[in-house]
Amino acid sequence: MNFSLSSLSSEFTCPTNASMYYTNVNLLLSRPSVRVSCSNKNGDIQVSNCDRRRRKVAISCQLIHSHLQDSFDRKERVHVPLHKSDSVRTLLIDNYDSYTYNIYQELSVINGVPPVVIHNDDWTWEELCHHLYEENAFDNVVISPGPGSPACPDDIGICLQLLLKCWDIPILGVCLGHQALGYVHGAQVVHASEPIHGRLSEIEHNGCQLFDDIPSGRNSGFKVVRYHSLVIASESLPEELIPIAWASPTSTLPFIGSKDSDKFNAHETQTEDSIFVDSFLAKVGNGSSNLSDCGKTKSSRILMGIKHSSRPHYGVQFHPESVATCHGSQIFKNFREITNEHWLKFRSSHNKQNHAHSYARMQVSSASRLFREVRRSIGSENNAMDQLNRVVSGDRRLVHNNAEKYCLETFIKVNANHASDDYKRLRLKWRKFGGLAGKVGGAKSIFCELFGHDAENTFWLDSSSTEKERARFSFMGGRGGPLWKQLIFRLSDQSDGCSKGGGYLSMEDWQGSMKNIFLEEGFLDFLSKELQSFHYDEKDYEGLPFDFHGGYVGYIGYNLKVECSVTSNRHKSKTPDACFFFADNLVAIDHKNDDVYLLAIHEGSSSITQWLDDAEEKLLSLNSTVPIELDRQQSYPLSSSTCKAGFVPEKSREQYIEDVKKCLNYIKDGESYELCLTTQMRKPIEELHSLGLYLHLRERNPAPYAAWLNFSKEDLSICCSSPERFLQLDRNGVLEAKPIKGTVARGATEEEDEQLKLKLQFSEKDQAENLMIVDLLRNDLGRVCDPGSVHVPHLMDVESYATVHTMVSTIRGKKRSDVSAVECVKAAFPGGSMTGAPKLRSMEILDSLECCSRGIYSGCIGYFSYNQTFDLNIVIRTVVIHEGEASIGAGGAIVALSNPEAEYEEMILKTKAPTNAVMHFE
């Protein structure tokens, strides 16, 4: 059955009668189980997928339990900071967006304490009132951006009720939160004349306190990043809402980054010097499909900010937290000052706790009863919950630190899943051979001699493109010693939306013994426990210049997104969802110094040097002519009948273009900012020496994050020439991501090649694609990194490869000490460059459009070292050979500026290197 909000007038006009406010908001927050259609009478905005209870993700506390446990899980997330004179406590409400933790990072630095983050449906109204009015836990509230519309209950959650009823709490709404502030007071939310995502505009403001110390107007340097398809119609503003900021409707600005790497610290204000328009744009074009005229509404300017006339409520349509927004930090600083002044003035004549309005006080009473009932029902059963009860009831201890600083001790029991008591104490032995690699023919020669004769169950993390220091080390190995094992994981067939990603794990040890188990909590949980069970001595690897000293090597398939906050997969993968070796013997090559290292790990007091001795003997007997002979011997063609068959795409050109158009409609309706649409190309094969194919591919298309993997029992080989790093964690606890967005073919001549490179660099469309993913990766790292540590040392650099130029950015942050290596991966997987933003909503949409599983493509390949470091790529430019078929995945980011035909051509371009490698090798 369909249910429409017929009480709403055209373009979401909210009722103006006070009593109807409450009726309307309660209707929106009732979260009906029927399908809701949020549209105006003209059908301007159709958000037909409003009912997203099935979408309710497995958030950090995994709120998929009984009602009672769910209530406690929500409260477990409250880490209430000490209210000091120099700190402000913020409740940050996340509308399932992918930029919320950029705001978190900003506020952590500016406020002096991290905000508490909840999703918009984590707390009931009673619980929210309890924390705001009974515990006095927060000084202000920030409402995040998010996909969708404020008229859709599942998009906005509790935020409308908060904006309407909490008149005495300072609130700042960003993007969707800004629209919600307008909508709840009767303003119309309409389609913008053009979606604006990842693009910059100059802002003019009226000088209100939110914009203190920020310039205004054309050429002032106040440029902001916008991500929105909907706007508040300025002519519809009621008297109680005051417009405070506007953007010009005539143009947006391209972004050209400064070469100063310090410009892009997350908590520092951007200045006009880091963003400028170069005169060269006129020569090469900006890459946009059309001019960026923004809005032919009744107003000559686009509304970018509002405030309430009598409440401390503010909204901004743009994104102050974006890395490319100028003066974004100052806005949050100003909101902090607004908060301090509000409470100073308010408390001079009122007491917040005793004089909160009667409706909130009534709800607090109900909340108190709820909390008491929950404590009684669980506290007696589990003594561990007593600690949690202290937080719920406001029992906190102040701890004096260094006579100057105070912090809050919360007594929340962290995840009960500890590592196994049966820990393993690992020891490492290694040998170095200085300057040997070049003398014996390089990495290819070493791999072929030591591991390439049958190539079964081998790996090679291959930095085959080392110019400009893009990568430095390669690692290789095969079936090893007593600690070696192979893991093959397949997700279960559950698709009811409640599965956590449990599945079946097959383990083979070095002697060939097999063991099969079901992992209820999934593969990544298992992997994390394995890594945490290892004990080691850091002195063992002192002197090694790299971070992989042995451990797990393999891949994580795209479908393991169900273990990273996505509720379900629409398509089942033909290949296993994860495959890993535990490598206890390996070879490392330092391409910078031409050194070769042999490494072997063993358990306890045992000492095994046989493999080291044998490998050393083979190394020293090599000469530079061996790889050529091996290549000729191993690389033989397929039968002539197979050679005639080319790769066949899963979708025709017409179907792919139609899917791009569907993506553009989703973007127009505000459901996504960017959608990374993909498809697969397949080719049947008969006899193909897959290692020979990989050797051929690495010569034709060398890449810094290339890889070879073979899992013989699965009849699976992976030939990867990826130029993109997903995520790295080094020994110093620094996380790094290097997303690629923006690709153009190389030119036929040197002059043409340089023109194409510059056109990519100055393309507004490609800049928008890249910026959206940079902000997404900053968000993902912000979940697990120290406040203020996430920064962007390189923004929109152009790198050149054998067949393409690409636009690459680098994001770094310092991992929090309480976060494990696998938790870092879960916070960011799948890589944002393969999903779009906001990530969760975008993956839902893509699952509905794509007709098959991505499998290994879009996942990651790399290592997890036993000492808790890792380095993983993004699986692109890759040939997967499995059970008589070669497959290649490819796609591209769809943004508002996308041209459907051009997107198809870009997708085909990305398959050029791997498909040509297969065809030429045949």
N, C-alpha and C positions, 0 to 999 in steps of 0.2 A: 504494500500500500504506500502511496505517496502522501506526504504531509507538507504543506507549504505554509510559510509564515504570512498568511493572508492579511494579518492585522497590520503588517508593515506597508507603508505607502511606497510610492515609486522611489527607486534608488535608495532603499533601506532607511527612509526617514523614520526616526524613532519617535514615539508619541511624546507630546510636550506636556501632558498632564502628569503631575507628580505621582498620583496613584497608579497611573498606567506605566510609569517607569518600573515600578516594582513588579507589576504583572508581566511586563515584557521581558525583563531581565530574568525573572524566575522561569519563564517559559524557555528562554534560551539556555538556561543552565540545567534544565531538567534531564538533558541527555537521553531523549527518547530512543527506544529500541527500533522504532520504525525509521525508514529512510527519509531523510529530511531534504527538501529542495529549497535552498536559499536563493531566491531570485526576486527581481522586481517585476512589476506587471508587464514591462516591456521585454522581459527576458534578457536584460543587459548582462547580468552576471549570473551564470549558472554554476553553482557549486554543488553538483549533484552527488558528490561523494562525501557529504558532510558526516555521515554516520561512520566514525572511524574507531568504534570501540574494538573492532577486530584488529585495528592498527596499533592499539595501545602497546607500546613497545616494552621489551624487557629492559626497563631502565636500570640504573646502577644498583638499585636495591632489589631488582627482580620482583616487582610488585605483582607477581602472579601466584598468589597463595590464597588461603582462606581469608574471609573478611577480617577475622581477628588478627591474623598475622600481618595482613596488608596494613591494618591500622598502625601496628607497631613498626613495620618497615618504614612507613612514611615519617614517623616521629624519630626514627633512628637517624635520619638524615640531618636533623637540626643540630648544628654545632654553633651555639649562640656565643658570640665573642663578648668579651668584657667591654662594657660601655665606659670608656675613658673620655676625658675632655678632648683628647686629640684623635678620637676615632668615631666613625659613624657606622652603625649597623644596618645593612641593607638586606632586604628580602628580594631576591632576583627571581622573577617568575619566568620560566622558560616555556615559550609557546612551540616547543618541539622544533626549534630553529637550529641552524648550524653556525650561528655567530654569537650565541649567548655567552660562551666562555671567553670571547674577546672582551665583552663587557665585564665579565667576572675578573679578568686579569686587570683591567683598568681600575675597577672599583677597589680591588684588593690593595693596590698601591695608593690610590688617592684617599680611600677611607681609613687606612691604617689597619684594617682587619678584612679578611675575605668575606664576601656576602654569602648568605645561605641560598642555595639554588634548589628550587622545586619546579616540577612540571605544573602546567596549569590545571591538571586534574589530580594531582597528588593529594591535596588537602580538601576536606569538606569546608564549607563556609564556617561551620562551628569551630573546626580546628584552626582555621585562619584567624578568626576572632580571638580565640584563646591565646595564640602567640602574640597577636598585636596588642590586645587590650588587657588580658589578665597577666601574661608574663612580661609585657612591655619589652618584648624581645628585639624589636626592630625600630629604627628611627625613620626609615623611609622605605619605599618600594620602587623597584624598576621593573617595568614590563617589557619583555624582550620583543624583537621582531619574530616573524613566523610566517609560514605559508598560509594561504587562504584568505578569508574575509572575517571581519569582526561580527558579521551577521550569522556566521556558522558556529553553533555551540561547540562542536568538537575542535574548532580552530582556536577559539579564544578562552574556553574553559571558565574559570572562576573570575577572570579579569574584569568582566563587565560589572559584576556584583561589587567587586572591590572598588572600582572607579565611582560607582554610584553611591555607595553607602559609607565608605571610609573617607568622609569629607575632611577629617582632621589629620590625615596621614599624608606627608609629602610623597607624591607619585610622579615618576617620569616614564612616559611611554615612548618606545622607539619603534618606528615603522608601523607594524601591526598594532602595537600598543598605542601609538599616536592616533591611528584610525579608530581604535576602540574608544578612546577618550572623546573623539568627535561623535561617533555613532551613538554612544550611550546617552548623550545629551541632545540628540535629535538631528545632528548634521547628516548630510547625505554622503555615502561612500560610493563612488562611481569609478568606472574604468577611466584610466588616464588615456589621453589620445594616443599615447605610445608607451609600452612598457620600457622602463629605464632600469637596467640591471648592470652593476659594475661600472657605471659611467659617472662622470663628475660634472657638477654644476656649481656656479658661483651663487652665493647666498646673500640676500639682503635681509637685515633684521631691524627691529624697531628699538633696539638698545635696552630691552628688558634685562632683568638680572641674570637670566639663564645665559645671556650672551655677553656678560661683562668681559672686558679686555679682549674682545674678538672684533676684528674689523668687519666692515659691511659693504656690500655693493660690488659693482663691476671693478675688476682689476685690484680689488682690495687684498687678495690672497686668501679669502675665506672660501675655499673650494671643498666640497663634500662629495662623498660617494653615495649614490642612490641605488636601492634595490626595491623597486615596487612597480606593480601594475595597476594598482588602485590608488585613488586619491580622495581626500575630503574636498567636496565642492565648496569653495570658499563662500559663494553666495548663499549657501544653506546654513551657515554658522548661526546658532542661536545667540541671543544677547549675552548669555553667561560665558561664552567662549570668545576669546580675544585672539585674532591672528597676530603672530609675532615674527614670522619669517616667511620668505618667498624665494622662489627660483624663477629665473627668466624662462619664458616659454619658447625662446628662439633657438637655443643651442645648448649642447653639452660639450664638454671639453675632453680631449684625449689626455691620457696620462703619459708623461715621459719622466722616468725615474732619475733621480740624482745618483751619481756614482758613489756618493758618500754613504758607506754601509751603516753608519750610525744614525742615519735619518729615520730608520724604520724600526726603532724600538717601540714596542707596543704601548708603553706608558709615556712616550714623549710626544709632544705636539708637533705635527707636521707644519712646515712653514711654506710659504709660497715659493721659495727657492727650489723645493724638491719636486714641484709640479709646474710644467710650463709647456707652451705650444711652440714647437720649432718651425721655423720658416720652411724647412724641408718638406713639411706635410703637403704643401701645394704641388711639389714635384712628383711625389710618389703616391699621393692619395692616402686616405685614412682607413681604407679597408671596409668602410661601412656600406651597407646596401642602400642607404638613403640618408638624407640629412636628419639630424636628431631634433626636429621640432617637437617640443613637448607640450602638447595640450592646446586645444582650441575650445576651452571652456568659456563660460560667460565672463570669467575674470581674465585679465591680461597677464596675470602672474599665477604660478603654481604654488599652492599653499604648502609650506615646508615646516611650519611650527605653530602651535596654539598653546594658550594657557587659560585656566579657568579664572573668572573674574574675582571669585571670593575664596576659592580653595587653593591649596598649594599643589595643584595638578598641572603638569606640563606635558607636551608631546612634540616630538620632532619626527618628520617623515624620513629624513635621511639617516645615515648610519654613522654616528660619531666615533664608533669603535673601529671602523675600517682603517687598515694600515695607510690608505691613501687620503683619508680625510684630514684636512688642515684644522688645527685647533680643536680636535675632537676631545682631547683630554681636558681642555679648559671647560668644556660644557659639563663634564662630570664633576670637575672641581666646583663650578658654580652651583651645581645642584646640591653638592655637599654644603656649601655656604647657605643656600636657601633653606636647607634642612635645619642647620644649626640656628639660624635666625628665627625660623618658625617655632622651634621648641623653646627657645629663650623667651620669645614673646608670649607663646601659648602658656607656658608654665608660670609666667609672672601673674597671671590672673586666673588660671585654671590648674587643676591637677588632672593629668592625662588619664590616670587610672580611674579616678572617682567621677569624672565628668565626661566620659565618652558617651556618645549619644545613646539614647535608650534602646534603639534597635540592636546595636552591637552588644550592649549590656545584657539584653535578653538572650542573645545567642551565646554569650560567654557562660551563662548559667547552664545551658544545655551542654556546652563543651566540657564543663567541669564534671558533669555527671558521666559523660562518655569516658573521660579519662579515668575517673575513679573505677568505673566498671571494668575497663580493660586491665587496669593494674591488678584488681582483685582476681580476675580470671586467669591471669598469666603469672603474676608475681609469686603465687604460692606453688606453682608447678616448676618454675625454672628460676633458681636462685640467680643465674646470670642476668636475668631481666631486671634485678634490683638496681643494677647500675644504670640501665636505661631509664628506669622510673625516676631516678634523680634528675635526669635531664628534663623529662616530661613535666615534673613538678617544680622545676626551677631550682633544684638544689645544686649549687655550684660552689666550687672552692676557688678563692683567689690565691694565686701563688706569686710571691714576691721574687723577682728575678733581677739580680745585680743592682738592687736598691733603686732601680729606676723604672724597669719595665714590668708590666703585669701581663699575665695571660690567663685564659680560662681553661681549667681542666674539665673536660667532659668525660663521662664514664661510659662510653659506648663500646660495647664489645665489637671488635672488628671481625670480619669474616671468620666463621668457625672452621672453615676448611683449611687446616694446616697441612704442611708437607708431612710426608710419611716419616714415622720414627725410624724406619729402616733407611737411614741416609747412607750415601756412598761418599767415601773420602777418596777423591781423585788426585793423582799425582801426574805431573807432566815432565817428559824428557824431550829435549829438542837439540838439533844440530844445525849449524849455519854454514853455508858454503858461499863465501863472498864472491861476487862477480861471476858466478857460474852460469847463470841462465843464458846469456848470449853465447857463451862458448859451446853450449850443447844444443843450440838451435831454438832456444826460447821455450815458452810455455807449451806450444803445440807439440814439440819434440818430446818434452818431459811427460806430458799426458799420454801420448801414444805409446811410449816405451813402457811406462810403469803400469798404465791402466787400460790401454786401448786395444789390446790384442783380441779380447772378446767383448769388452765394454759393458758387460752385464753388471748391473747394480753399481754403477759408477756415478760420480758427480764432478762437475767442474764449474765453479763460480769464477767466471772468466772476464777479467778486465781487459778485453781485447782492444779497447779504444782508450789509450792512456794519455793522449795529447792534452795539453792545457791542464794537466793534473786532475782530470775528471775522475779518474780512479787510479789506484796505485797497486793493489794487491789482488792476486788470484789464488784460489784454493782448490785443490783437487784430491780425490781419493776413490777408493773402491772398497770391496768387501774386506773387513779388517779383522781385528783380533778379538779377544774374549768379551770385550764390552760392546762390540758392534751389534747392531740390531736394525731391523727394518720395520717401520710402522705404516700400515695401510688403514685409512679411516674412511668410512662411508656413513653419511647421515642416515638416520632411520627414515621410514616413509611417512612419518607423522606430518600432517599438513593442516592441523586443526587450529592453527594460530596460537596454541598454547605451548607448543614444543620449544624447549630450550636449545634444541640442536643436538640432542642425544644421538648416539649412533654406535656402530660396530667397529671395533679396533682389532686388526689382525697383526700379531707381532711374530717376527721370525728372528731367532738369535743366530749367532755366528756358526753354530753347528747345524743349523737348518731346522731346529725344533720350532713348532708353531704353537701359538696360543691365541685364542679368540675370546674377547670380552666385550660386554656392552658398557659404554660410558654414558651414564645417565646425565652427567653434567657437561658432556661434550668434550671435544678434542683439546681445545685451548686450555680448559681447566686441567685436564690431564697433563698437558705439556708444562703448564706453570708449576704444578706440583713436582714433576720430574726435575725441573731445573732447580727448584728450591730445595730439593733433597740432596743436591751435590754440595759437598764441603771441599774446600781447596785451600792451597797456600799460595798467596799472591807472589811470593818469592819465586815460585816455579816459572813464572812467565816474565820476570823482570828482564829487560833487554830486548824483548820482542817488540817490533814497531807496529804490530797489527793486533786486532782484538779477537780474532777467532783462533782459539787454541784447541779446538775439538768440541764436539757436541752434536746437535741436531742440524742436519742439512736436508732441505727439501722444499716443498711448496705447500701453500694454503690456497685452496680453491675459492672462487667467488662465493659459492653457496654457504661458506662458513660465516657469512654475514648474519646468519640466524643465531650465532653465538656472540654477536656484537650489536645487540639491541634491535635487530629486525625480527619480526614475529614469525615469518614463514618464507619458504621458497615456492614459487609457482612451478618451476621446472626442476626436474631431477637431473643431475649431472651423469653423463655416461662414464666419465673417468672418476676415480676415487676423489673424495673431497679434500683429502690431505694425504701426502706421502712424505715420509722422512726416513733418513738413515741416522743412526747414532754413529758418528765417525770418530773412532778412537785412533786411527792412523791417517795422517794427511800430509800433503806437500803444500807449502806456501811459497809464492814468488813475489818478491818486491821488485816491481817494474822500474821504479825510480833508481834504485841502486844496483839492479841486476842480480840480487842475491836470491838464493834458494834455501828454504828451511824445511827440515823434516821434523815432524812432531808426532809423538805417541803418548797417549794417556793410559794409565793403568790404575787399578784400584788398590788402596791400602798399601801394604808394605811389599807387594809383589813388584818385581822389576823385570820387564820384558824389553829386550833390546834387539831381538832377532829381526823384526821388521825394519828397524832403523839401520841395521847392518846391511840387510839385503837391498834396501832402497838406495843406500849410499853407494853400494857397489854398482848398481845399475846406472845411477846418475853419472858417476865418474867415468863410466865406459861409453857414454853417449858421445855422438858427434853431430854436427849440424846437418848432415845429409840424410839422417834417419827419417825425419818427418816427411820429406818429399817421397821417399820410397814407400813409406807406410801409406801415404795418401793415395798413391797410384794403386797400391795393392788393395786398399780397402774400398775405394770408391768405384763401384760398378753400376751401370745404368739398369733401369727397369726394362721389362719387355717392351717391344715396340707398340703393342696394342695399348698398353697402359700409358705410354708417352703421349698418345693422341688426346687423351682426356685431360681437360683443364680443370681448374677449380670452379665449383658451382656455388653461387651465393644462396644462403637460406632464403633470402628475399630478393625479389626482382628490383630493378631500378625504380619502377613505378611504386612498388610497395614501400620501399625505403623512403622515397620522397613523401609518400602519403603519411608515413610515421613521423617524419620531420614536421609536417604540417600539424599533426596532432600535438606534438611537443610544443609548437608555437602557440597553439590554443591554450594548453595548460599554463604556459608562461603568461599569456595575456590575462588569464583569470587569476593570476597570483598564486597558483599552486606550486610553482617552482621558479627559481631565478635562472637555472641552467640545468639541462638534462643531457647526460652523456649517453646518447643512443648508440647501440652496437648491433652487429650482426656477425654471422659466421660464414666462412667460405670453406667448402669441403671438396676433397678429391680422393677417390678410391685408389689404393696402392696395392701392389703385389709384393715384389721383393725389392726392398730398399735398405741400404746400409745407412742407418740413421746417424751413426757417428760421422760417416763420410759426408752426409748432408750438413751436419753441424759445422764441420771443418770448412766446408764450402761457404756456408752462410757467414761465418765469422770473418772470412777473407773478403767477401763482397760487401758486408755491412757490419764492420766492427762497432762495438758498443761498450760503454763503460760498465754496464750491469748485465752483460750477457751470461748465459748459463746453459749447461748441458746436464740433463738428468736422465738416468735410465733405471726403470724398475721392471726387471725382466719377467717376473711372474705375472705382472699386470699387462704384459705386452705393450709397454708405455715408454716412449722416449720423448723428451722435450728439448727442442732446439730454439733457444731464446736469444734474441739480439736486442734486448731492451736498453734504451738510453735513459730510463727514468728510475730514480731511487724512490721507493715508497717511504721507508723509515729506517733510520739507523740509531742505535744507542751505543755510545762508545764507553770506554773504561772510566771516563770522567763524569759519566752521568748526563752527557749532552745528547739530546735528541735532535735529529735533523731530518727534514723532509725536503724533497726537490721535485715538486710537481711540474709537469709539462702541460701547457695549454697554448695552442697556437702553432700551426705547422704549415709550411709552404715548400713546394718542390725546389730543388736546386736548378739553377739556370744552365743553359747550353753553353754560354760564353761567360768569361769572367765578369764582363760588364753587366750582363743580364743577371748573373748570380748575385752580384752586389745590390742591384736594384731590387730584386726579390727579397733579399735579406732585410733591406731598409724598409721596404713596404710592410713586411711582417712586424718589424719593430715599431712602426708608427700606426699600425692598424688599430682603430678604435674597437672594432669587434674582437680582435684577438687579445687586446689589452683587457677588455671587459671579461672575457673568458678566463684569462689568467688571474686577474685580480679576485674574481669570485672564489676561485679555488685556493688562492693564497689566504684569503680571509677564512675559508673553511678549515684549512690545515692549521692556521693559527688557533682556531677554536678547538680543534682536536688535540693539539699539543697543550693548549691552555687547561684542559681537563686534568692533565697529569704532571704539569710543570709548576715550578715555584712561581708565585706571583711576581710579575714584573720581569720575568726572565725570557719570555717569548719575544723574539725579534726576527726581522727579515733582513739579513745582510746583503742579499742580492734579489732585486725585484725586476722581473721581466728582462732578464738577459737573453740574448739570442745565441744559440749554439748551433754549429753546423756539423752535419753528418754526411755519410756517403750519398744519400739520395734526398735528404730534406734539411731545411733549417727549422729549428724549434725554439719556442719561447719558454724559458726555464726560470723558476724562482727558487730561492732557498729560505727555509724557515727553521729556526733553531730555538731551543729552550732547555732549561735545566730541570731534569726529572726530579720530582719530589722523592724524598727518601723513603716514604711509606708506600710507594707504588712499585710493583714488580715489572719485570721486562714484558711479560705477556700482557699485563694490564695496559701497558702503553700501546701495544699492537691493537688490542680490543677497542681502545678509545678512538682509533683512527681507521680501522679496517671496515669496509674496503677503502682503498685510497680514494680521496675526494675527486681526483682527476678522472676517475672512472665512474663516478656516480652523478655528480652535480650537487646543487645546493637549493634548498635545505636537503640534507642527505637522506633522512628517513623518508620524507614524502617523495623525493625524487626516485628513490629505489622502488617504492611502491608503484609509481607510474611506469617506470621502465620495465618492471616485471610484467605489467599488463600489456605492454607494447611488444616486447621481444618474444619470439616464438620458440626459443629453446634456451637451455641453460648456457651460461658463459663458460662453465666448467673451470679449467685452469686459467683461461684468459681472464684478465681483470683482477686475478688474485695476486699472489706474491711468491717469489722464489728467493731463498737466501739461507742464512744460518742463525741459530741460537746457540751461542757458545756456553759451555758449562759454567762460565764465570758471569753469566747474566748480561752479556752484551749481545747485540744482534745487528744484522744488516740485511734488508729485504728490498727487492726491486718491485716494480709494477710489471706484471706479465703482459707486455705488448710486443709487437713485431716478432711473433713467436709461432713456430710450427709445432703442433702437437700430433704425434704419430701414435695411434692407438687402435689396435684390433683391425688392421687393414685399411685404415683411413687417415689421411692427413687433414688437419683442420687449422684454420687461421682466423682469429677474431680481429675485428677492426670496427672503428666507429669514430664519433666526434661529438664535441660539445655543442648542443643546440642552445642558442641564446636569442634574445629578441631581435637582434640584427641579422640572424642567420638567413641565408638564401637556400631553400631546399635543394635545388640542383647543385649548388656549390658544395653543400654538405655531403652529397653523395660522391662527388668527385674527390673530396678530401678523404673520405673513407676508403675509396679505391686506392688513392695515393699511398695510404699507410700500409696497404697490403703488398705494395710493389716489391719491396726488398725480399720478404719471405717467399712470396709466390714465385718470383723470378729465380730465387735460389733453388727451389724445388724443381722448376721446369728446366733450368740449365743443368742442374746436377743429373737429371735423367738423361 
